[in-house]
Structures are given as structure tokens and as C-alpha cells.
């Protein structure tokens, strides 16, 4: 099981979204920046969960596996609609939820 997103995934969001994500986690935007411009360590499963917990504080959400236990998905009663997409890796499911929350925050729906 992957524990961290990839550099390519991290580059899917804007610099403004990088800063917003790190701010929620209480980290400085330049705290882990290298000379080639990406963060080390890259965001982990735990950080994704922490971010989603803060951003979806007005409702409940949960991570679940499909019936065959081959894919991960997110169910949210009051938050965004995450239904209809699942991924084999938990981190990829969480990352897509984080991106959706960052896009909503920046009005990029």
C-alpha cells in the first residue's frame, strides 16, 4: 500500500492550493521545499485524513472498501459528492477527495 502521493500527483494542484493544503496542516509552505521545487516528504495518508477532517467538520465522512475489497471509496453524508469514483490505493482515493475540497475552496468547481 502506497503511503505517500507521488511528485506527479503533488504537481496536479496549483501553488495556491499547495499553500492552502499545508496551512490546514499547520505547516509552512516552504518547510519542505527542495531546490527542484517539490515537497519532501510528500503528503501521506495521515495528512490526507487530517486535512479532510478539518475541511469536512460540519458532517461525517468515511472511507470504505468495495464488496470485493479491491477498491477504496469515500462516503460523505453532508459534504461533497464523492460517489462514483474509487481507486485501488487508499492514498489515491484520499488525494482525489483533497483535490476536490481544494477546488471547492478556490471556487474552481
N, C-alpha and C positions, 0 to 999 in steps of 0.2 A: 504494500500500500504506500503510495506516494505521501510524503509528509509535508511537502512544500510545493507551491506553484512553481512553474518554470519561468525563466527570464522572459521568454516569448509571451507568456500569459501576462506577466507584470507590465509589459510594454503595450498591452491592449487598452490600457486606460491612460488618460491624459495626465500631465504633470499636476494639474489642479486636483484631479481625483486621487493621485498619489498622496498629496498633502492632506486631503480630507480623510483618507483612509488612515494614515499614520497619526493624524490628530486624534481620531476616535480612540486609538490605542495608547495615546499619551506619549507618542514618540516624536522626535524632531524629524522633519523631512530630510535633513541631511545627515542624520545619525549614522546611517549605514550605507552611505553612497560611496561607490568606488570611483576610480578615475575613468572607467568606461561607462559610467552613468546608470548602473543598476544597483539595487539594494541588496545587501547581504546581511543577515540571511534573508532570503525571500520569505514572504508571508507563509505561515504554517496553518495547519488545520485548526489549532487552538486559537490563533489570531483571527481566523475567519469566523469562528464561533463567537468569540468576544465581540467582534465588530457587529455581527448580525444581532446579538443580544442587545447591544446598545441601540442599534438603529430600529429594531422592532420591539421596543419596550412597551408599546401600547396593545400588544396582542401576543398570542402564543404561536410558536412555530416549532417544528420538529423535523429531524432528519429520519428518513426511513428507507429500508431496502425494499425492492420489489419482491414478489412472491417467489421468484426463482433465486433470489439473493445474488443477482448478477449486476444490478444497477442501484444507485443511490438517488434519492429524490428528496425534496423539501415540501412539507405541507405547512401552510400558514393560514390560520383562521381569519385574521383581520388584516394582515399585511398584503404585500404584492401577491399576484397570482403566479406561483412557481410551477403550477401543474403543466404537464405536457412535455417536460424535459427531464431526463435523467442521464447519469453518466456512470461508467464502471468504477471510477475513482471518486471517493468521498471528497477529496480536495477540489476536484473539478466541479462537482455539484455546488459546493460552498462558494467557490470562486465566482461561478456564474450568478449566484444569488448576491454576492457582494457587488459585482459589477452592476447588476440591476438596481440595487439600492443607491449606488453612487450616481448612476444615470438619473434616477428619480430626483435625487438631491440637487443635481445640477440642471434639472429641467430638460433632460435630453431624451425623454421617452419617445 
